[in-house]
Amino acid sequence: MNINNKKIWITGASSGIGEALAITCAKQGASLVLSARNQEKLLSLKTRLVNSERHHVVALDLAQSAQVVDTVSQYIEANGTVDILINNGGISQRGSARDTKLDVQRQVMEVNYFGTVAITQAILPSMLSKTAEGAKGMIVTVASVAGKVGGKSMSGYSASKHAIIGYMDCLRAEESDNGLQVLTICPGFVQTQISVNAMVADGSQFGEVARSIKNGITVDDCAKQIASAIEQDKDEVVIGKGISYWAPTISRLFPNTFRKITAKHNVRD
C-alpha cells in the first residue's frame, strides 16, 4: 500500500520505533494519528513532523482496554476511519518464569495483547466498511522475533507476542477476502529504550540498555524496513541482524540445535 496521502494511526508513537515510523511516514506524505500515554511527548513530536498541521494527537493507555475502545470510537465518529493502523505500543519484561510475579505477567499481556486487540477491534468495523467500497485497509502489528521463538528471561514478553501473532494470523485468514491486509512485523534487537523500561520479576524497571539492544539495528533502519513492507503488501517480515534475525529460521530448520542454544545462552544479555 502506498503510504502517500494515507491516514495512519500509530500507537507507541512517543519514542523508539513508533517515533521513527511517524517521522518516516510523515515524510512520505501520510497524515498521522499519534498515540501513547505521554501526551506532551506526542505534541512535541507533532511539531517536528512534516506538515505538522495534518497530524492529530490522541493519548491512549493500552493497559486500559475499555478506555481505548471508547476513545478510538469517539475519534472515528468525529473524524472518520484510518487507512492503516500500526500497532506498535507495548512493554517488555525480563526475568525467569520461576521468579516473575503473576501480576507482571498479566500486565505485559494486558498491554501487548489485549490493548492491541482492543484498538484493532475498535477500528476494524469502519476500516472494513471502507474496504467494502473498494478501498484498501491494513493492520500492521509490531510483534517480535520473541513471538516466533522463546528463550531465557522472556516468558511474559514472548508469550504476549506469540499471542498477538496468533491473533493477527487468524484475522488475516478471516478478512483477506474482504480487502483487509494484515502485516506482522517481527523485529529482533533494535536500538530503543525497551530494555530500560522493561519490567523485571517484581515489577520494577530493568533500567539498563542491554548489550543485545546496543548491538541491534537503528530505529531509523527498522522504520524504513517497516514502511517498505507496508508498500510491498507483505504479510509477515522479520527485521534485524545476527542471531535476532536468523533465530526463527534456525528454530524451524534445526529445532533441537536451537533448543540447546537457548538453554545454554541468554541472547538478551
N, C-alpha and C positions, 0 to 999 in steps of 0.2 A: 504494500500500500504506500502510495506517495504521501509523504508527511506534509508537503506544502499545502497550506490552506486547510489542514485538518485541525479539528478541535480535540485536544489530547488532555486527559486528566492523569496527573502523576501523583501518586502517594509517596511519602518519604522524600519529598522534594527539597527539604531544607538543608540537606548535606549529602556528601558521598555520591553514589551512583545517581540518585534522584536529581540532585543539583546539576550534575554534569549532563544528564539527559535533558533537563529543562533548557540548559544553555544550547545544547546541540539541536534540539527540536525547534527552538525559537529561531535559531539561525537559518533553519531550513523552511521557515515560513509558517510554522504551526501557531495556533493560538492555544494557550495553556490554562488549565485549572490546576493550581498548585496546592497540594495538601500535605500537612504534617501537623504535629502538635504545636510547634513553636511558630506562632503567627508572626512574630517580629522578624524572625529569620526569613520567612516566606515573603514578607513585604519588602525586605532588603533585596532578596533575590529578584523579585519582580522588577524593581527599579533598574537592575543591571541587565535585564534581558532586552534583546532586540524587539522593537515595537512593544514597549512595556505596557502601553495603554490597551493592548489586545488581551492581556492576561488577567486572570482572576485568582484571588487567594481564598481558599476555603479551609479553615483549620479543622483537623479531624484527629481523634484519638482512636486508633484501630482497636484498642483494648475495650472500647465501649461500643459494641456492635449495634445496639439499638439506636444509639445516638448517631452512629454512622449512617444507618438506613434513613433516619429522619432528615438529617442534614443534606444528604445526597438527593433524596427525593424532593426536598424543597427547592434545591438548586435547579434540578432538571425541570421542575414545574415552571420555574420562573425564567429559565434561560435556555431550555431545550437540552437535548442529549449531546453526547460526545461521539466522535468517530472512533477514538482509540482510548482505552483505559490501560494505563501502565501501573500494575500492582507492584510497587517497589518497596513500600513501607514494611518494616519488620524489626525484630530484635534477635540477638544471638544469645547463646548460653554456652558455658564452659564448665566442665566438672563431670565426675564419674556418675554413672547411673545409680550406683550404690548410695552415693552421698547427696545427690541433688534432691532438694525438698520437692514434694508433690506440688506445692504452690508455685514453685518456679517452673516446673514442667507445664503446669496448667496455664501460667501467664504467657509463656512462649507460644503455646498452641492457640491461646486466645487471640494474640496479635497476628501471628504468621498465618494461621489457618482461618479461624472464624472471622477475624477482621477483614481478611482478603475476600472471603466468601461473601461477607455482608455487603461490601461495596460493589462487588461483581454482580450480585443478585439485585441490588438496588438500581444499577444502571442497565442491566440486561433487557428488561421489557421494552424500554424506549429505544435501545440500540437495535433490538430485533424488529421493532416496528419500522425503523428506518431502513433496515436491510430488506424488509418485505417490499419496500418501494423501489428496490434496485440499488440502493447504496451499499457500501461495504462497511462492516464494523469489525473491530479487532479488540480482543482481550489479551494483553501482554502481561505475563507474570514473571517477576524476577524471583526464581526459586534459588537453587544452589546445587552444585555438584554433590553436596552433602545430602541432598534429596534423592540422589541416584545411588550413592554408596555411603555406608556408615563407617565409623572409626572411633578412636578413643576421644573421650571428653566432649561428645557432641550429641548425647542421646536425645535431649529435648529438642534441640535445634534441628537435627537430622530428621526426627520423627515429624516435626511440623512441616518440613519441606517435602518429605515423602508424601505427606497427606495432601498438600496443595498441588503437587504434580499429579497425583491420582485424580483429584477433583477436576483439574483442567483437562486431563486426558478424556474423562467422561463428558465434560462439556463440549469438547471438540467433536467427539463422536456423535453427540446428540444434535448439535446445531450447525454442523458444517454444511448440510444441505439447505439450511436457511440463510446462508450467506455470511455466517459468522466465522472469522478467522481467529484461532486460538494459538498463541505463541508462548511457549515456555522457555525462559532463559535460565540456564544453569551456570552461573559464574563459579570459577574456582576462587583463588585468592586475589583480592583486589585491594588496592591501597586506600582504604577508608578507615573510619573510626569504629568499625564494627566490633573489633575485639576490645577496644577501650570501654565501650558501652555495654559489652556482654555481661549477662548475669552469671555469677558463679553459684556454687551449690546452695549457699544460704540466702541468695537473692541480692547480695551486694554486687557492685560493679567490679569487673576484672581490672580495669583501669590502666592497661598497658597495650601498646601496639605490639602484637605478636610478631615474631620473626617471619612467619609464613606470610603475614599481611605485608610487611615491609618489602618482601621479595616478590610480591604479586604484581599484576599489571596495573597501570594507572586508571583512574576513574574515567579520564577522557577517552582512553583506548576502549574501555568497556562500553561507554556510552555510544561511541561511534559504531562498534560492532552490533549493539542492540538496534540502533537506528537502521543499519544495513539489513539486519534480519527482518525488521518490520517492512522495509521497502521490497524485500525479496519474498514476502509472504511465507516465511518459514513456519514450521510447526514447533520445532524444538532445536535449540542450539546450545552447545557447551562453549563457554568463553574462559580463557585463562592460558596458563603456560605451565610446563613441567608436569609434576605429578597431579596437580589440581586439574589439569586439562585431560590427562590421559587416564585418570582413575576409572571413569565409567567403562572405557574400552578394555582396560586391563581386567577389571572385575567381570566383564561379560565374557571375554575370551579365555581368561585364566583364573577362574573363581577361587580355586584352592590356593594358588600362589598369592592372590590379592588378600585373602583372609589371613594368611601368615604374615604378610607385610603389615597389615593394620593391627594385628595382635602384638607385633614387635615394636612398631614405631608409632609415635603420636605426631602426625603430619601437621597438626595445628600449632605446634610449639613455635 
